[in-house]
Amino acid sequence: DTAVSQTPKYLVTQMGNDKSIKCEQNLGHDTMYWYKQDSKKFLKIMFSYNNKELIINETVPNRFSPKSPDKAHLNLHINSLELGDSAVYFCASSQDTRGGGANVLTFGAGSRLTVL
Amino acid sequence: GQNIDQPTEMTATEGAIVQINCTYQTSGFNGLFWYQQHAGEAPTFLSYNVLDGLEEKGRFSSFLSRSKGYSYLLLKELQMKDSASYLCAVMDSNYQLIWGAGTKLIIKP
């Protein structure tokens, strides 16, 4: 019954590898997000999709590529992993992108990525 | 630039009251959110303010003054489980969320 689920929860990999994180929401929300939380606990928006369309694409390396096959799924693929990519990646969803209560975020449990 | 300021860390005693402040400078304002994040877990929504004044929800209340660019989260009757980080986030005129770095609240018995 998990509202926003992301897998895997933990990911340990070597520099230079390619990895993916999957996210699914069963809330019927229109908007999904990827956030990065580094060791200083600062949440940074990476991408936002509304009904499968990209609406926010912050300044992240193009090694990061999101894909939204439908509005319930938003996956994150990372190429050529670097040490600085080590962080916790949170998927989130909201009912919409505007107007107060419609923008309340429901987060997934997070995926802790460690690059060695 | 856009900026959210909140204290890095606060300590309080079980059963007491604590106030966590948040000041912001953003291009426009479409609401302020407070989230709670326990260590190793996801942030969870606590409160939303868009008009000036106090919103009360059980032991937690949130206050907003738009003219001062200021909000606070008030936690009453503190319990050990309230030990967590509290994140302030403001929605700007483009409906983008600007996040503070969070306040780590430590509750002592």
Interface residues (C-beta under 8 A of the other chain):
Chain A: K40 K41 F42 L43 K44 I45 I56 F90 T97 R98 G99 G100 G101 N103 V104 L105 T106 F107 G108 A109 G110
Chain B: N30 G31 F33 Y35 Q37 E41 A42 P43 T44 F45 Y48 V50 S85 L87 M91 Y95 Q96 L97 W99 A101 G102 K104
